[in-house]
């Protein structure tokens, strides 16, 4: 097992240490660091950045050829860590000899330890792991500010027990996975990229805190959570619909394809997308229609039929509900000379 020790006080130091231990090349753009690794020991990418309110994040998409033990330290403060596993799984312990707890795919974890104690992450060999770690409160001077985000977060979770170890693993949550995909899909550069990523990261942080609240509220109820396999199936169906919304998807066909009952399908889509199955299909079709209006030479009628709708009036109605104007007005506002529908 290979051991890597990183100190979270400075994002730059994290990447210098990772590069030293894993190899690869570090690139830098406006406080965002990227480490690309491709050698016999490790393959993948690690991205990280720091933002306002003493928030940082490090995102792993890595496959190691040997088991890896990553010791995370911070001698000057005791940050709160918000973790989410998008693919694979890994384990955590407080200190090297502490109890190991596994974080599975689509699960979120919130943890904090006593000052000067290591948080240890265990990565399994030959298993691709996608893992996002949000750090709040890595700087000692910020920690002592009464109204700092770090202090508010600690007060929310720990109350008067801020000096104790804290570990929470949440139920499965695919909405966070989708938001992380948005984070990774940002293509802009420079200050625009930085601001967009900061905004999405704060939403992810809020979602993870809300997940903790929801789990506590449902702990005493007979909640029917989806299994990991069912979550994976819902995610696969969602991606298929998103990729080809014009296809004639029905609850019956999706149920047959996945093996999930219609009730499970509805439960899963409401949990993940806050929409019914049919509402999600319609939503994806409207989004694709908007893209076609912007990027193609098709007129509105052609677009209506190529995305799977049979009624132009119905399409215009739901398009206006989303974009506050008709498809024709939308196209005209993009290019007054190009209106052909």
C-alpha positions, 0 to 999 in steps of 0.5 A: 500500500502506498501512503500519501500525506497532504496538508490542506492548508493551501491548495497549492501545497496539496497539488505539489505534494500529489505531483511529488507522490503520484507523478504527472504534470500540474497546470494552473489557471486563476487559482485552479490546479489540474494534475494529469497523471498517466504512469504505471502507478496512477492514471487520471486527473485531479482538479482543485481550487480555492474560493471565497469564505475559505472554501476549497475543493479537490476532485479525483478521477483516478485509478491506482495500480496499488492500494493507496492510503491518503493521510489528510492533515491540517495542523492549523485548523480542523476543517469540515469536509464534505465528500461525495463519491460519483463512481467506485467507492473508498473508505475513511478513518480518523487516524491510521488505526481508526475504524474504517467506514466505506463511502459508496457510489452516490453517497455523501459524507460530512466529517471533521476531526480534532485538530492535529488528527489525520483523516485517512482515505483508502483508495482500492487498486484497479478501481476507477474512483471519482470523488469530490471533496469540499473543504470549509475552514482550512485557514486558522485566521478565518476560523476565529471569525464569529460570522465566518462560513466555517463557524456557521457550518460547525455550529450547524453540525456540532453545536458545543461538541466542535472538538469531537470527531464527527462522521456522517454518511448520507443516503443515496443522492443522484441530484448531487451527482448531476450537479457535479457533472455540471461543475465538470462541464464548465468550459469557460476559462479565466474569471468566468470559469472561476465564478461559475465553478464557485456558484455551482460548488456552493449549490453542491455544498448546500445540497449536501447540508440539506441531505443531512437534514433530510436524512435526520428528518426521515430517520424515524419514518419508514422511508423507502429509499432506492437501492444503489442498483436502482439508483444506477438504473435510474441514472442510466435511463435519465442519461438515455433520455437526455441524449435522445429525448426525441425517442418514443419513451414510455413508462412501459418501455422504460420499465421493461428496459430497466426491470424497474416497476412503474412505481419505482420509476416514478419514485426514482425520477421524483427523487432525482429530478423532482419530476415525473417520468413524462415531465422529465422527457418533456423537459429534455425535449424542450431543452433540445428544441432550444438548442436546435432553434439556436444552432440549426437552420430548421424552422419551428415546425420541423423542430417540433416533429424532430424532437418527438412532439406531434402538436406545435401548439402544445410545444409552443405552450410549454416552451413559453412556460420555460422561456417566457416567449414563444419559439417564434419570438425566441428565434426572432430575438436571436436573429431578426433576419433569420425567422422562417417559421 
